[in-house]
Amino acid sequence: MLTVQDRGFARTCSGRSRREFLRIGALGLGGLTLADLLAAKARAGDSTQHKSVVLLFLQGGPTQHETWDPKPDAPQEYRTLGDTIPTALPGVRFSAHFPKLAERANRLAVVRSFASGNGGHTYESVTTGGNGAKASMSATAGYLGGTINANTGLPSNVLVLPEAVKDGLKLGSNFETGALPTLTQPGLLGSQYEAFSPAGGSALKRSMTLTMPREKFDDRRALLEGFDTARRELDRSQAMTNSDRFQQQAFDLIARGVTDAFDLSKENPKTLANYDTEKLFKLEDATRWYDMKRASNLLGKQMLMARRLCEAGCGFVTVSDCGWDMHANSNSPKNMEGLKWLAPQVDHAVAAFLDDLKERGLEDKVLLIVTGEMGRTPKLNKNGGRDHHGGLTPLLVAGGGVKAGQVIGKSDNFGSQPVTKTYKPANLFASVMHWLFDVPQLRLRTDLNRDIKQAIENTETIAELV
């Protein structure tokens, strides 16, 4: 626990003075403090090869027809709306909404035989793969690898919402947002493995309190200034001079990790411009529709923050992009016109992310997954929209050293279901864990949740990715 007291209180109810503003407590795995973990690493040596996963979750259910599995030759009531374009892969076409990803298709793996089996806004079944512990991929990654990166002090499981990259952002709410926590929920593993949200809301976030007026607690700039002040006061008072060196290192790591990784102002202006998606559409145009109240035009900066977090040692970053529920009823535009805002933003943000990874030498160390809780019905409804459908779900994978430049599996001519081997969330869950961890080593551990071990050891991975 890291605590910097609100200066509105001279003394806490337990008698601690305001000067006792820093505590680094049970942030490590199994109740170990971060200082304990650092000491253990020093004794054993650090041979860990860092890997990270970024899950870009398109909330609402992206349409397979209008993303990466178009059906331009299907009967009219099933046919892809809009044009399709060729990609860098011979004979493979994408929706015309994704020209940048089409150019980079030789760096992608598109799974056209993935089916979430989920017909509603139920994120748990998709992100957990149905494991008995009901723990999402991100929570499981933190459980197996540790809740804190001992090299940087960063939480290993982070949820990046639009609010995390823009101060004072006030997005609307819709029925989907109530299920947001289940994207990263820890299930039976316990609250210790909850996602850290730099926009607020997680248990870990609530445990980080800064010395500043209460009215500024939600101010990101004040957050960063608070840590800078804390560091200066420690240096001046030499309060930690006699502390264990690992405790001092723990403070330095947490302070540096929190302030630097979440601060986009430290980025090169050119990099910021490359990621920028705010220029693509006006937020008020999209969010006047109820199903798109949580949509934003900040996905580029969210993906940039995800890259910064991965580079700083975060093991699993979930990026949420809302607004993909496209029934084309009174709650969303007819003929799925919302795609003209959301799809180009994903195209731009993901392309910028992939290019950035390559330029920084991170292409093999960061695995990107793009999917949603379900796909859409193959047959258009009367308003030119598509309804909920779990029989086929878009899935794009890139980076992480996976075998790119391929389309895995095939769907039927209507875009309804796979006609080749069907892959499900359990297969995706197992694939991610096999990529992140040395499974033979996991088998030797006697301290692991049995349901988690079974979900990893007894489930087939998506073999074509490796």
VENRA-V684056 format. One record per residue. N is the residue number from 1. D_FIRST is the distance of its C-alpha to the first C-alpha in Angstrom with 1 decimal. Layout:
n=N d_first=D_FIRST
n=N d_first=D_FIRST
This chain:
n=1 d_first=0.0
n=2 d_first=3.8
n=3 d_first=6.4
n=4 d_first=10.0
n=5 d_first=12.3
n=6 d_first=15.3
n=7 d_first=18.3
n=8 d_first=20.3
n=9 d_first=19.1
n=10 d_first=20.3
n=11 d_first=18.5
n=12 d_first=16.3
n=13 d_first=18.0
n=14 d_first=16.6
n=15 d_first=18.2
n=16 d_first=15.5
n=17 d_first=17.1
n=18 d_first=16.2
n=19 d_first=16.3
n=20 d_first=13.2
n=21 d_first=11.3
n=22 d_first=8.7
n=23 d_first=6.0
n=24 d_first=5.0
n=25 d_first=4.4
n=26 d_first=6.1
n=27 d_first=6.2
n=28 d_first=9.8
n=29 d_first=12.9
n=30 d_first=14.0
n=31 d_first=11.1
n=32 d_first=11.4
n=33 d_first=8.8
n=34 d_first=9.5
n=35 d_first=11.7
n=36 d_first=13.5
n=37 d_first=14.3
n=38 d_first=15.6
n=39 d_first=17.7
n=40 d_first=19.0
n=41 d_first=20.0
n=42 d_first=21.8
n=43 d_first=23.7
n=44 d_first=24.7
n=45 d_first=25.2
n=46 d_first=23.9
n=47 d_first=26.6
n=48 d_first=24.5
n=49 d_first=26.4
n=50 d_first=24.0
n=51 d_first=25.0
n=52 d_first=23.8
n=53 d_first=25.0
n=54 d_first=25.5
n=55 d_first=26.7
n=56 d_first=28.6
n=57 d_first=29.2
n=58 d_first=32.3
n=59 d_first=31.7
n=60 d_first=34.8
n=61 d_first=36.7
n=62 d_first=38.3
n=63 d_first=42.0
n=64 d_first=43.3
n=65 d_first=46.7
n=66 d_first=45.5
n=67 d_first=42.9
n=68 d_first=43.7
n=69 d_first=46.3
n=70 d_first=48.9
n=71 d_first=52.2
n=72 d_first=54.7
n=73 d_first=57.7
n=74 d_first=56.7
n=75 d_first=58.9
n=76 d_first=58.2
n=77 d_first=56.2
n=78 d_first=53.7
n=79 d_first=54.0
n=80 d_first=51.2
n=81 d_first=51.2
n=82 d_first=51.8
n=83 d_first=52.7
n=84 d_first=51.4
n=85 d_first=51.3
n=86 d_first=51.8
n=87 d_first=48.9
n=88 d_first=48.9
n=89 d_first=49.6
n=90 d_first=53.3
n=91 d_first=54.0
n=92 d_first=50.5
n=93 d_first=50.0
n=94 d_first=47.1
n=95 d_first=47.2
n=96 d_first=48.3
n=97 d_first=45.0
n=98 d_first=43.4
n=99 d_first=45.6
n=100 d_first=42.9
n=101 d_first=41.6
n=102 d_first=45.3
n=103 d_first=45.8
n=104 d_first=42.8
n=105 d_first=43.7
n=106 d_first=44.4
n=107 d_first=40.6
n=108 d_first=39.7
n=109 d_first=40.1
n=110 d_first=41.1
n=111 d_first=41.1
n=112 d_first=43.9
n=113 d_first=43.8
n=114 d_first=40.3
n=115 d_first=40.2
n=116 d_first=37.1
n=117 d_first=39.3
n=118 d_first=37.4
n=119 d_first=39.5
n=120 d_first=37.0
n=121 d_first=33.6
n=122 d_first=31.8
n=123 d_first=29.1
n=124 d_first=27.8
n=125 d_first=31.1
n=126 d_first=31.0
n=127 d_first=27.5
n=128 d_first=27.3
n=129 d_first=30.9
n=130 d_first=31.4
n=131 d_first=29.4
n=132 d_first=29.3
n=133 d_first=25.5
n=134 d_first=25.7
n=135 d_first=22.9
n=136 d_first=23.3
n=137 d_first=23.9
n=138 d_first=20.6
n=139 d_first=18.6
n=140 d_first=20.9
n=141 d_first=20.4
n=142 d_first=16.6
n=143 d_first=17.5
n=144 d_first=20.2
n=145 d_first=18.8
n=146 d_first=15.1
n=147 d_first=12.2
n=148 d_first=11.4
n=149 d_first=14.4
n=150 d_first=14.4
n=151 d_first=17.0
n=152 d_first=15.4
n=153 d_first=11.6
n=154 d_first=12.5
n=155 d_first=11.7
n=156 d_first=14.9
n=157 d_first=15.8
n=158 d_first=16.5
n=159 d_first=18.9
n=160 d_first=20.9
n=161 d_first=22.9
n=162 d_first=25.5
n=163 d_first=23.4
n=164 d_first=21.0
n=165 d_first=23.9
n=166 d_first=25.7
n=167 d_first=24.7
n=168 d_first=26.0
n=169 d_first=27.3
n=170 d_first=28.6
n=171 d_first=29.8
n=172 d_first=31.7
n=173 d_first=30.9
n=174 d_first=33.0
n=175 d_first=33.0
n=176 d_first=31.2
n=177 d_first=27.9
n=178 d_first=27.2
n=179 d_first=26.9
n=180 d_first=24.4
n=181 d_first=21.4
n=182 d_first=23.7
n=183 d_first=23.8
n=184 d_first=20.4
n=185 d_first=20.0
n=186 d_first=18.7
n=187 d_first=21.5
n=188 d_first=21.7
n=189 d_first=18.9
n=190 d_first=16.3
n=191 d_first=13.6
n=192 d_first=11.3
n=193 d_first=13.8
n=194 d_first=14.1
n=195 d_first=14.9
n=196 d_first=12.8
n=197 d_first=15.3
n=198 d_first=15.6
n=199 d_first=18.0
n=200 d_first=15.6
n=201 d_first=15.6
n=202 d_first=13.1
n=203 d_first=10.4
n=204 d_first=7.8
n=205 d_first=9.7
n=206 d_first=9.7
n=207 d_first=6.1
n=208 d_first=7.0
n=209 d_first=9.6
n=210 d_first=12.1
n=211 d_first=14.8
n=212 d_first=17.8
n=213 d_first=20.3
n=214 d_first=19.4
n=215 d_first=22.1
n=216 d_first=20.6
n=217 d_first=17.2
n=218 d_first=18.7
n=219 d_first=20.4
n=220 d_first=19.5
n=221 d_first=21.4
n=222 d_first=19.6
n=223 d_first=16.2
n=224 d_first=17.6
n=225 d_first=19.2
n=226 d_first=16.2
n=227 d_first=14.6
n=228 d_first=18.1
n=229 d_first=18.4
n=230 d_first=15.3
n=231 d_first=16.7
n=232 d_first=20.1
n=233 d_first=19.1
n=234 d_first=17.5
n=235 d_first=20.7
n=236 d_first=23.0
n=237 d_first=21.6
n=238 d_first=21.1
n=239 d_first=18.2
n=240 d_first=17.0
n=241 d_first=20.6
n=242 d_first=20.5
n=243 d_first=17.1
n=244 d_first=17.2
n=245 d_first=18.0
n=246 d_first=15.5
n=247 d_first=12.6
n=248 d_first=14.5
n=249 d_first=14.9
n=250 d_first=11.3
n=251 d_first=10.8
n=252 d_first=14.1
n=253 d_first=13.4
n=254 d_first=10.4
n=255 d_first=12.4
n=256 d_first=15.5
n=257 d_first=14.5
n=258 d_first=13.2
n=259 d_first=16.1
n=260 d_first=18.9
n=261 d_first=18.7
n=262 d_first=18.6
n=263 d_first=21.2
n=264 d_first=24.7
n=265 d_first=26.5
n=266 d_first=26.1
n=267 d_first=28.3
n=268 d_first=32.0
n=269 d_first=34.0
n=270 d_first=36.2
n=271 d_first=33.4
n=272 d_first=32.2
n=273 d_first=35.8
n=274 d_first=36.2
n=275 d_first=33.4
n=276 d_first=34.5
n=277 d_first=35.4
n=278 d_first=35.6
n=279 d_first=39.2
n=280 d_first=40.2
n=281 d_first=40.5
n=282 d_first=40.0
n=283 d_first=37.1
n=284 d_first=39.3
n=285 d_first=41.9
n=286 d_first=39.7
n=287 d_first=37.6
n=288 d_first=40.7
n=289 d_first=40.8
n=290 d_first=38.8
n=291 d_first=37.7
n=292 d_first=36.5
n=293 d_first=34.6
n=294 d_first=31.3
n=295 d_first=33.1
n=296 d_first=32.2
n=297 d_first=33.7
n=298 d_first=30.5
n=299 d_first=30.3
n=300 d_first=31.2
n=301 d_first=28.2
n=302 d_first=25.9
n=303 d_first=27.4
n=304 d_first=27.1
n=305 d_first=23.3
n=306 d_first=23.3
n=307 d_first=25.3
n=308 d_first=23.0
n=309 d_first=20.0
n=310 d_first=22.1
n=311 d_first=23.3
n=312 d_first=19.9
n=313 d_first=19.1
n=314 d_first=17.9
n=315 d_first=19.6
n=316 d_first=20.4
n=317 d_first=20.9
n=318 d_first=22.6
n=319 d_first=24.7
n=320 d_first=26.3
n=321 d_first=29.8
n=322 d_first=31.4
n=323 d_first=35.1
n=324 d_first=36.8
n=325 d_first=38.4
n=326 d_first=42.0
n=327 d_first=44.4
n=328 d_first=46.5
n=329 d_first=46.9
n=330 d_first=46.6
n=331 d_first=42.8
n=332 d_first=43.1
n=333 d_first=45.8
n=334 d_first=48.9
n=335 d_first=49.6
n=336 d_first=45.9
n=337 d_first=46.2
n=338 d_first=42.4
n=339 d_first=42.6
n=340 d_first=44.0
n=341 d_first=40.7
n=342 d_first=38.1
n=343 d_first=39.8
n=344 d_first=40.6
n=345 d_first=37.0
n=346 d_first=35.8
n=347 d_first=38.7
n=348 d_first=37.7
n=349 d_first=34.0
n=350 d_first=34.2
n=351 d_first=37.1
n=352 d_first=35.1
n=353 d_first=32.1
n=354 d_first=34.5
n=355 d_first=36.4
n=356 d_first=33.2
n=357 d_first=32.0
n=358 d_first=35.5
n=359 d_first=35.7
n=360 d_first=32.5
n=361 d_first=33.3
n=362 d_first=30.6
n=363 d_first=33.1
n=364 d_first=32.9
n=365 d_first=29.1
n=366 d_first=28.1
n=367 d_first=29.5
n=368 d_first=30.2
n=369 d_first=31.0
n=370 d_first=32.6
n=371 d_first=33.5
n=372 d_first=33.2
n=373 d_first=33.4
n=374 d_first=37.2
n=375 d_first=40.3
n=376 d_first=43.2
n=377 d_first=46.5
n=378 d_first=49.3
n=379 d_first=51.7
n=380 d_first=51.4
n=381 d_first=51.5
n=382 d_first=54.1
n=383 d_first=51.9
n=384 d_first=51.3
n=385 d_first=47.8
n=386 d_first=46.3
n=387 d_first=44.6
n=388 d_first=41.9
n=389 d_first=42.7
n=390 d_first=40.9
n=391 d_first=43.7
n=392 d_first=42.8
n=393 d_first=39.6
n=394 d_first=39.1
n=395 d_first=37.1
n=396 d_first=36.8
n=397 d_first=35.2
n=398 d_first=35.1
n=399 d_first=33.7
n=400 d_first=32.1
n=401 d_first=35.4
n=402 d_first=36.8
n=403 d_first=40.5
n=404 d_first=41.1
n=405 d_first=44.2
n=406 d_first=45.0
n=407 d_first=45.3
n=408 d_first=44.3
n=409 d_first=46.4
n=410 d_first=48.7
n=411 d_first=48.9
n=412 d_first=52.2
n=413 d_first=54.4
n=414 d_first=52.9
n=415 d_first=49.2
n=416 d_first=48.8
n=417 d_first=47.6
n=418 d_first=47.5
n=419 d_first=50.8
n=420 d_first=49.2
n=421 d_first=46.5
n=422 d_first=43.8
n=423 d_first=40.2
n=424 d_first=37.6
n=425 d_first=33.8
n=426 d_first=33.6
n=427 d_first=35.3
n=428 d_first=32.9
n=429 d_first=29.9
n=430 d_first=31.5
n=431 d_first=32.5
n=432 d_first=29.0
n=433 d_first=27.6
n=434 d_first=30.6
n=435 d_first=30.1
n=436 d_first=26.4
n=437 d_first=26.8
n=438 d_first=29.4
n=439 d_first=30.6
n=440 d_first=32.7
n=441 d_first=29.6
n=442 d_first=27.8
n=443 d_first=30.8
n=444 d_first=30.3
n=445 d_first=26.9
n=446 d_first=27.2
n=447 d_first=23.6
n=448 d_first=23.8
n=449 d_first=24.5
n=450 d_first=28.3
n=451 d_first=28.6
n=452 d_first=26.6
n=453 d_first=28.7
n=454 d_first=31.9
n=455 d_first=31.1
n=456 d_first=30.7
n=457 d_first=33.5
n=458 d_first=36.1
n=459 d_first=36.0
n=460 d_first=38.2
n=461 d_first=36.6
n=462 d_first=38.3
n=463 d_first=40.5
n=464 d_first=42.1
n=465 d_first=38.9
n=466 d_first=39.1
